[in-house]
C-alpha cells in the first residue's frame, strides 16, 4: 500500500477501521472484471465485543447528555446568554457526530473489515455529517473563547459585541460556512464492489477521486479546524488568565472588589433582549472565574482527545513505515467519540448553574411521569 492509499485509509478512521486489515500476499488479491478479489477478513471476537460496547456506552451517554443540554438552555430563560448559545451550538454539533459516526460504529465490528452495509446514500451523507459536526464544534469552541475574551479583557466593546442576538448571528454564520465547506464530501465518496475469494461480493464506501488528491483537503481541515483554533484559544486564555490573576491578587490584598471592577469596567453591562424586553446582566468576579475555568477545560479536553487521531493521521501521511495498529485505531477513534459525549458531564461537574438547571429539568420530568402513572 503506497503513501496516498494510507492517507485515504486513515482519513476514514473516524467511522471505521479502513486500512486495518492484515496485508495480503500477491496471490490473495488481484483484479478480475474490474473487481478486486480479496480474502474475507473479520475482526476477532474480543475486538468485536470491546469496540461495540465502548461505542454503545459513549453513544447513549453522549446523546442523552447533549439532548439535555439543548433542552436546558432552550427552556431556561436565565441561561439565554451569549456563552450558552455557543454551548448549545456545540451540543448540536456533538449530537451530529454521535449520530453519524458513533451510532454506525456499534454494529461495524461485526461486519467484515472495510465492508459497508448502509447503502449508497449514507456512504456520502454520513461522512459529510461527520466532518460537519466536527468542524462546527471546533468553530463553536473558538467562538465562545473569543466571546469570553471580549467580555473580560475588553468589557467596553463587550457591551455591543457580547449579546445574544450577535451570538445567534455568529452561530448561523458558523453553520452556513461549515456546511458549504464540508459539502464537497457529498460528491467525493461512492460505493465500490469488491469480490472475495469465496465468491461473495461486498460493498466498500470509497473515494471517487485518486487518493493523493485528498491530502491537501485534509491538511487544510487540520490547520483550519484544529491547529488555528488551538493557537487562538491558547493565546486568549493566557490573556484572560492574566486579567483574572491580577484581579485575584488585588482582592487578596484587601482591595474592594467593586472598586476593582469599576477601574477595569469588568462588570460590563451586556444587553440581552428577551422578546422585546431589555435585561441588563452584570458579571461578578467569582461566577465569572467559574465560567472561564469550565470553558477552558472544554477547550483543553477537545484538544487532548482529538490529539491521538490527528497525530496518527499526520504521521502516516509522511512516514515511510506506517503505524496502523488495530487497537490504537480503536483508542484514537474512541477518544474522538468521548469528546462528543463528555461536555455535559463537564458542565455539571464545574458549573453550579448548569447543575441546578439539569436537576430542575430532571426532577420536573420525574414529577410529570409520576402524575401520569397515578
C-alpha angles and dihedrals in degrees: 000000000000127000097265091051091052091050090054093046092051093049091068096047088105089072106024142353098267110174093020097107117108113267114266125229120238093260092053099059130042141139119265122174092338091308125111110233110218136170113247111262126192137183118252118262092247091052092048093053096043096045094046093046094049093048092047094051093047092047096050095044093042097046094048092045097048094044088053090050090054092047095045095049094042095048101036109081095196089059095059093111130134093252093050090049088061091045089053089052089049091051092052090050091050091050088053092053092047093051097042100038114014098043096052089044091066097073095027097089089059092059125078113276110279092006117142120204102166100085136245098290095052090045089070100026099053094049089048091050092047093056092041092054094045095047094043091051091051091049092048091052091050091048096054090046091056090045092053090048092057093042092055107025100030103032096160092056089042090068089073102023103045101062132126093241092053091046091053091051091049091049092051088050091050093053094044093050095044091047090053091044093050097039095094088071088070089069102029099072133062142160120273123195117228123192117212131211091253090059097255121127119216131185126238127196102231142160123273098215131053112293095238092059091069096060095083092048093051095045089050090052090049093053098042099042103030116017099040095043090048092051093045092049093047093051096044095047089050089055092045091048092052092054094046092045090051091051092047090053091051091050092048089053089057100257114153109260094221090052090053092051092045091054094048096031085230091150087071114180109235117199112223121176121213106190102311097333124098120220125191115216123195119198115217121206106252099043086046091053090050092053093047091049091052093048091047090054090050090054092045092050091048092053094044099047093046094048099083092053094045093046096050092048093049091045094050091046093064109015122102094217107047123216113220105151108170095222093047090052088053090049095049092045092048090052089056091050092047089053088061092049105040103066096081088052090052092049092054094044097048107027123065090192093054092044092052093047092049091049092049093052094044093048090047089052092052091048093052091046091050093050091048091054094047 
